[in-house]
Every structure is written in structure tokens, then in C-alpha cells.
Amino acid sequence: MTSINSCFCSVLMRNVRRVDSMAPHSILKSTCHYKVKIENWTNPASQIRNPKFQIGRRRTCTSWAGMDRGKADEIHQRLIEFGARTTRVAKMLPRTEEGRHITQQLMRCGLAAAANYAEARAAESRADFIHKLRIVLKELNEAKSWLQQIVANGLFSRDKMGSLIAENQELCWIIAASIKTARGSGRPI
């Protein structure tokens, strides 16, 4: 039985593509052109220990930002709620030309933050993760600008918009800190 497993193992390893220079989420791909009938055997590929080949689970992108999955879920939920709140504010704006323009822009950037954060969580590399988080930060900054425009133009009072602007600022700080942690240095964002 050992000789059959060894033979199968060498056939398998001959057809395995090297992945040592590929992204951390790459998985070994193999093609076997031989039919081997083995009864009561264990998969020899799972017993192979070779540092030139990478086998295993991909690292989650949120771990690059120094947070666990629960914290990432909490931030994502806050971004979804922020998008819902900005949508409710946008729907209450007057139907003037100015109001319609602010409504469209506020809904676009307010809703985009959560979607882009979901994309960041599924990033394929650290650089991709950081890039997508930077997009989230840009969308949040744009939303902050539109919320301040609403107050400045007298469409809503600062008292009514205060909690939404404060939530926006907190989310900006959280995302900025995540970017800084993911970059792994004190370089400015």
C-alpha cells in the first residue's frame, strides 16, 4: 500500500503548479492524467510537507487591519445603518433643483461606503484591501461634505444633523485607523 501511495504522490506532485511567488490566497491546482484505483487509502497530498508549496486557508483581509471578524461585522453594520440614515435624510430634502442634486449625491456616497467596505473585506491582497478602504474613506468624506452643505444651506438645522455628522466623523476615524494599521507603519494616509 505504501508503494502505491508513493507512486500516486509522485504523479500528483509532478502535475502541481508552483505557487511560492503568487498571492497568499492561491491554492494548489493539479491535474492528474492517470487513473489509479486504490482501496482504503488516505490522501497522500495532505501528508506532504514541502516549503515550496503553499497549502492552507487564505488570510482574511480584516486581520491585516488588526481586527477580528466580530469587530469587522460591527463596522460593516454601522456603515449600513449610516447609509440608511443618509437615505432617510435625503428623502426629506425639498424637491427643488438644489435639493434633488444634494439628494442624489448624498444617497450615492452614503450608500457606497458600506458596499465598498464589503468589497474591502473580500480583497485579494493587502494592497487591494488598503485601496478599497481608501475608497470607503473618500465616500465618507464626501458624505460629510454634503451633510455640512445641508446645514450651511439651511435645509436642516445643525441640531437635527448633529448625530449623523458625528457618526460620519467616527466612521472616518475608524476607517483611517484601519488603513494605518493595514499599512503597518506610521506613514500618513
WOKABEL-V683643 format. One line per field, one symbol per residue. psi: psi as a letter, one per 30 degrees, with the letter a starting at -180 (. if undefined). burial: # if it has 24 or more other ideal C-beta (glycine too) atoms within 12 Angstrom, else .. A space follows every 50 residues. Layout:
psi->???
burial->???
This chain:
psi->eeeeeeeeeeeeffgkkkgfgllfgkkkklkkgkkkjkkhlljffffkjj ffkkkakkkkefffgglleeeeeeeeeeeeeeeeeeeeeeffllhleeee eeeeeeeeeeffeeeeeeeefglfleeeeeeeeeeeeeeeeeeeeeeeee eeggelleeefeeeeeeeeeeeeeeeeeeeeefglgkl.
burial->.......##..#...#.......#.......................... ...#.....###.##.#....#..##.######.###.##..#.....#. .##.###.######.######.#..#..##.######.######.##.## ....##....#..##.##..##.###.##.##.......
